[in-house]
Amino acid sequence: MELVLSRSQFVRWRTAIFAIFLASGLSVATWASRVPAIKQTLDIDNVQVGIMLLIGGIASIVGLSLSSLITARFGARGGMLGAILVFATGIALIGVGTDVAGSVPLVTAGLVLWGFGNGSVDVMMNVEGAAIEAQSSRTLLPLFHAFFSAGTVVGAGLGVVFIGAGWNVVTHLGVIAVVLALVAVVSFANVPKRNETGDSAQSPAHSSWRERIGVALSAWREPRTYALGVVMLGMSFAEGGANDWLALGVVEGHEAQQELGALGLAVFSVSMTVVRVFGGPLVDRFGRVLVLRVLSLAAVAGLLLFILAPNLPLVFVGAALWGIGASLGFPLGMSAAGDDPARAAARVSAAATIGYVAFLAGPPLLGLVSEHIGLLNTLFILVVLVAASGFASGAAKPLPGANVGAGRH
């Protein structure tokens, strides 16, 4: 069902979703930029960091798996409000666990809240983004994901500034948690109610739990869901691996200072953001499939350069190509899953679950492997997965009759 909104209502809706994407990215990079400091303060090794990340990743997968049920019960706008408040609390708890309590279990509990909230809101904000895309008949999800990347740029940049200024982890993360909570409250007031997401009195929110579960599981019976999952898996692994391990790869793999590790993450994030800003017109001109295949080549080249570079300038060039190549895999996979607005929540949730297995559970596994073969050598795994994603990109071709941008081929 198409919403009837005034121009100002539509702009406020779109702006609110932009802000939510940005807040999600900010939370990711805030955590990622302080991984070296958290590891040092807690006196733990890569295996322990990997286990913590794995637990947080599992919480994220649970959150995104339950997101369609949460949406059916509370609507996207209510669900997003609650989810952002949950991951803001998690960010604050990570800081408290690091500097106040010095407790690995408390930091892990913070990661669970952060992961569950981010996983839940990721599906909801992408469903909303797909609905806005359908309303405007343009490819917009790359631009929405550009705001996620902009959030990671801001988060990484603030990490550089706050580390340089001597801020401890709890102060840094506490400030960001307050900002995230404010974004949640302001955005809630500007997201309209929509029938498809259970945001109206006539919505499926009043159906039985059995019916809601049936709708949520229906996408898992569609072969295209799994094909899109393969496309998203490789690029999600590349993006998630960068968020969690790029800074540490610069610091430990290339023997640089912590500030340069955060700077490397910022280079990756800026590159990803730039491509996402301009990605929509490219997709409308050349189509999802060709764009994904070209970018997979860029990601492979960037990863190889990052791993093998003999000096830091080339490491940063590699990080830039890595970010460029990984930029559109996740948003275009989400866009493809949301081609049919009536079933977008279930399909986006299912495809995102596959992508998030890589995005959130994959990087912790990289940490476990890295203890045996080294972090930089472990990144060769990403090279193989990104290449596989490029080969499978034909699955992103839009469905016949889908109300998306011009990039249908």
N, C-alpha and C positions, 0 to 999 in steps of 0.2 A: 504494500500500500504506500502510495506517495504522500508525503506530508504536504500540507498547505501552509506555508510559512511566508511571512513578510520578508523583505530583503534584510531588514535589520535583525530579525529573529534567526535567519539562516546564517548571517555573518557572526552573530554571537555564538551560535551552535558550533560553527566551524572553528572559531577562535578558542572556544572552550576545549575542543578536542585537540587542537594544536598545543594548548597549554598542558594537557594531560600527557601527550606524547613527550613533551619536553621534560615534564616532571619525572616520568619514568626513566628517561635517559640520564637525567641528573642524578637520580638515586644509584643507578648502575655505576657511573663513573666515579661518584663520590666514594663508594666502597672500593672500587678497583684501584683508585689512585693511592689509597692508604694500605693496600695489601702488604707492601714491604714493611711499613711501620708496624702494622698489626702483627705480622710474623715475628719481627724483631722484639717487640714489647712482650709478646706472649712466649717467646723463646721456643718456637715450634719449627718443624721442618716442612718440606714440600708435601710429604705424605699426609701430615696432619692438616695442612691447608687444603689439600685435595679432598680429604674426608669431610671437612667443614663445608666445602663448596658442594660436595655431593649431596649432603643432607639438605642444604639450601636448594639445590637443584631439584631434589625429590619433592620438596615443599612447593616449588614453583609448578612442577608438573601436576601435582594434586590440585593446585589453585586453578590452573588453566583447564584441567579436566572437569572441574566442578563449575566452571564459569558459566556454562550455558544454563545450568540449573539455578545458579545464583541470579542470572539475568532473568530467567522465567519467573522467579519468585519476587525479586525486588526491582526489576527493570534495570536497564543499563546505567541510567543516571544514579540511582541509589546504590547499585553494585559498585560503580566506579568510586563514589564517595567513600564507601566503607573500605574498599581495597586500598586506596591511596593512604587512608589513615592507618591501616594495618602496616603497610610497608614503611611509612614514616616512623611509626613506633619501632619497627625493626631496626631502622638505621640508627635511631637514638640508642637503642639497646646495645648495638655493636660497639658504639663509642664507650658506653658505660662499662661494658664487659672488658674492654681493652685497657682503659686507663684508670678506672675507679676500682673495679673488682679484680682485674687481672685474671679473668676466668674464661677458659676455652668453652665450657658449656654455656655460659651466658652469651658469649659472642655467637655461638652456634644457634642459640635460641633466637637471637636477633636476626640471623640469616634465615631462619625458618619463617619468621614473620615477614621479612623483606621478600623472600622468595614466593610465599603464598600470595601476598598482596600483589606483587608484580605480575605473577602468572595469571591471576584473575583479571587484573585490569588490562592486560595485554590483549586478551580476546575481546573484551568489551569495547576498548577504544578502537580496535581494528574493525569491529562490526559497525560502530558508529562512523568510522572513516569510510567504509565501503558504502554506507547509506548516503553520506554526503557526496561521495564520488558519483553514485547513481543519480542523485538529484541534479548534479551539475553536468553530467554526461561527459566528463573529462577524467583522465587518469590522474588521480590526486594522492593515492596512497604513498607513492614515493615521497611526495612533499610532506605528508604527515610524518613519515619515518625520518625525513630530514630534520624535523623538530625533535624527534627522539635523539638523533645524532647531535643536533645542536645542544641538547641537554647534556650529552656526554662530553661535548667540547667545553661547555661551561663548567661541568663537574671536574674535568681533567685540568682545566685552566685554574680553577679555584684551588685544586690540589697543589699545583705548582706554587701558587701565591701563598697558601696557608702553610705548606711545608717550609718554604723559604722564610716565612715570618715566624716560624717556630711554634705554630699552633699544634696542640696535641690532638689526638684523634677524637676524644670526647667533645671538645669544643667545636671542632670542625663539623662533625656529624650531627651534633645537637642543633647547630644553626641551620643546617640543611633540612633537618627533620621539621623544624618550624615552618620553613618556606614551603615544603611539600604539603603540610597540613593546610596552609593558607590557599594554595592552588586548588586543593580538593574542594574546599568550601565555596570558593568563588566560582569554580567551574560548574559545580552542581546546579547553581541557580540559572545557568545559561544553556543547559542541555534540555531539549524538548522531549516530551513523552512521545513514544512511538509504539504502534501496535505490534510490530514484528518482534520487539524485544521485551514485551511484557510491560510496557510503560503506560498502559491505559486501562480503564475499567473494563473495556471489552476485549482485553488481551488474553493470551493463553495462560497468564499468571493464575487464572482461576481453574485451570484444568487439573486433573489428578496428577500425583507424583509419577504414577506409572506412565501416563501419557507424556509427561515432560521427559522422563528417562528415555522413552521410545524415540522421541524426536531427537534427543541428544545423541543417541546411538546410531541413528539412521545413516549418518554420513560414513560410519565405519564399514558399511556394506557396499560402498561405492569404490570401484577400482581407481578412479581418478584421485581420490583422497590419498591413496598410497603413492601414486605417481607424483603428486605434488609434494608429498612428504619427502621423497627422494631429492627433489629439486631443492627444497628448503633445508634438508639435513646438512648437505655439504657447506652451504653458505652460512647457515646458522652456526655450525661448528667453527667456521672461520671467524665469524663475528664474536661469538662467545669466547673463543680462545684468545682473541685479542683483548677483550674487555678484562679477562681474568689474569692473563699471563704475559701480555706484551710488555707492560712496565717492568715486570720481574725479568723478562727475557733481556731487556736492555741493561738492567742493573747487574744481573748475575751472569747472563750469557755473554754480554759484551763489556762487562766490568766498568759500568758507568755509575755516576752518582744518582741518588734517588730522584732529584729534580729532573734529570734527563730521562729517567724512566717515565715519569708523569708527562714530560714533553713528548716522548715517543707516542704515548697513548693519545695525546692531543693531536699530533700529526695524523694519526690514523683516523681519529674522529672528525677532524676538519675535512679530510679527503672524502670520507663517507658522506658527510653532510652536503658538500658541494655537489656531488653526483646526485644525491637524492633531491636537492632543490631543482635541478635541471632535468631530472630523470623522466618526469611525466611527459613533456614534449618529445623526448627521444623515443619513449615507448609508443606514443601515439603515431610517430613517424615511421619507426622501423619494426614495431611489434615486440611483444614480451620475449619471444623465443630468441630472436637474433641478439637482442640486447643482453639477455642472460648469458648466451654463449660467448660473446665478446668479453663481458666482464669476468667470466670464469677464467679466461686466459690471463687477464690482468691480475687477478688474485693469485693465480699460480706463480706468475712472474714475481710479484711482490713478496710472496712468502719465501720463495727461493732466495731472493736477494737479501731479505731480512735475516735468514738463517746463515747465509754464506758470506755476507759482506765483511770485508777486512777492516772497515773503519766506520765510525758513527755517522758521518754524512750519508753514506750509502745505506746504512741501517734505516735512517729516517726516510730515504727514498723508497726503500722496500716497504716500510710501514704505510707510506702514502699510497703505493700501488695496491697493497693489501686492502686498505680501506676503500679505494675506488672499486676494486673487483668484488668485494663483499657487500657493496652498498645496496643493491636492489633485489638480491635473492629473497630475503624475508618479506619485504613489502609486496613484491610482485606475486609471491606465493600466496600471501594473504588476500591480495586483490583477486587472484584467480579463484580462491576458495569462496570469496564473497560475490561471485558473478550473479548468483540468484539471490536477491535480497530476502526472499521468503524463507530460505533455508540457510542464510548466511551464518547465523550463530552456531549451529551444529557443525557446519562444514569448516568454518574458521577454527572452531575449538578443536576439531579432529586433526586438521592439518597442522595447527599450531602445536598440538601435543607432540607430533612427530618432530617438528622443528625444534621444540624446546628440549626434547631428549638430547639433542645435539648441543643446543645453545647453553643449557644449564647443567646437564649431567655430564656432557662431554668434557668440558674443561677440567673438572675434578679428576676425571680418569687420566687426562693428560698429565696432571700433577703426579699421579701414582706411577705412570710410565716413566716420567722424567727422572725419578729417583734412581732408575736403573740405566738409562741411556743418555741422560742430560736433557735439559729443557729445549735447547735449540734443535737437537736431533729429533725430539718428540714432535716438533712442528711439521716434520715431513708427513706425518699422518694427515694433517690438514691439506697438504698439497694433493694427496690422492683423493680425498673426499670432495674437494672443490672441483677437481677434474671430473669426477663422477657426476656431480651436480650439473655441470655444463652439458654433459652427454644426455642427461635426462630432462633438459629444459623444455622439450617439446610438449610436456604435460601442462605447461602454463598457458597454452593457447586458449583464448577465451571461449566460453560455451557459445553455441549459436544463439543469436538473439539477445545476448547479455548486454545490458545497458551500461557499457563502459566506454572508455575513450576510443580513439581511432585505431589504436594498436591491437588489432585483432589477429594478426598473422604471426 
